[in-house]
Amino acid sequence: MVDYAVRMKSHALVQRLGFILDFLAKEGLATPLSSNLRIALLNHVGKTPIYLDRKKAKSGSYTREWKVVNNLSREQLLSEIEVG
């Protein structure tokens, strides 16, 4: 999945994927990324911060590592992951 995301050449995709994988690991729902995969994603993070959900409010907590503004609640994020 990491290789595919990098090959898509979309900084926003890489940023969202890295953020979501970290979130899932913190929730105990996924294994943390290996250092090699984490570095592969971090090397393709864009310069511009992005919103986790482009359609939601333009505020939220900022994750510097992935340059993502999380504008979803924990519950919304978990429901989006389960549905999506």
C-alpha positions in Angstrom: 0.0 0.0 0.0 2.9 2.4 0.8 4.6 1.7 -2.5 1.3 2.2 -4.4 0.7 5.5 -2.6 4.2 6.8 -3.4 3.8 5.7 -7.1 0.6 7.7 -7.3 2.7 10.9 -6.9 0.0 12.5 -4.7 1.4 14.3 -1.6 -2.1 14.5 -0.1 -2.6 10.8 -0.5 0.7 10.1 1.2 0.0 12.6 4.0 -3.5 11.2 4.7 -2.3 7.6 4.5 0.6 8.3 7.0 -1.7 10.1 9.4 -4.4 7.3 9.2 -1.9 4.5 9.7 -0.4 6.3 12.7 -3.9 6.9 14.1 -4.9 3.3 13.7 -1.6 2.2 15.4 -2.3 4.5 18.4 -5.8 3.1 18.6 -4.4 -0.4 18.7 -6.2 -1.3 15.4 -3.1 -1.8 13.3 0.6 -2.5 13.7 2.8 0.5 13.6 4.7 1.2 10.4 8.2 -0.2 10.1 10.9 2.5 10.0 11.5 1.8 6.3 7.9 2.2 5.4 7.6 5.3 7.6 10.6 6.9 5.9 9.3 6.0 2.5 6.1 7.9 3.2 7.8 10.8 5.0 10.1 11.4 2.0 7.0 12.1 -0.1 5.1 14.4 2.2 4.2 17.6 0.4 5.2 21.1 1.6 1.6 22.2 1.9 -0.6 21.3 4.9 -3.8 19.5 4.0 -7.1 18.9 5.8 -8.0 15.3 6.5 -11.5 15.9 5.2 -11.7 18.7 2.6 -15.5 19.0 3.0 -15.5 19.6 6.8 -14.7 22.7 8.9 -11.3 24.3 8.2 -10.0 24.0 11.8 -8.6 21.2 13.9 -5.4 19.8 15.4 -2.3 19.9 13.3 0.1 17.0 12.9 3.5 18.5 11.9 5.0 15.1 10.9 2.4 14.5 8.2 1.3 18.1 7.7 -2.3 17.2 8.2 -5.0 19.2 9.9 -7.3 16.7 11.5 -10.7 18.3 11.2 -12.6 15.1 12.3 -13.5 13.8 15.7 -12.1 10.5 16.8 -15.6 9.0 16.4 -15.9 10.4 12.9 -12.5 9.2 11.9 -13.3 5.7 13.2 -16.6 5.6 11.4 -15.1 6.8 8.2 -12.5 4.0 8.4 -15.1 1.4 9.1 -17.4 2.5 6.3 -14.7 3.5 3.8 
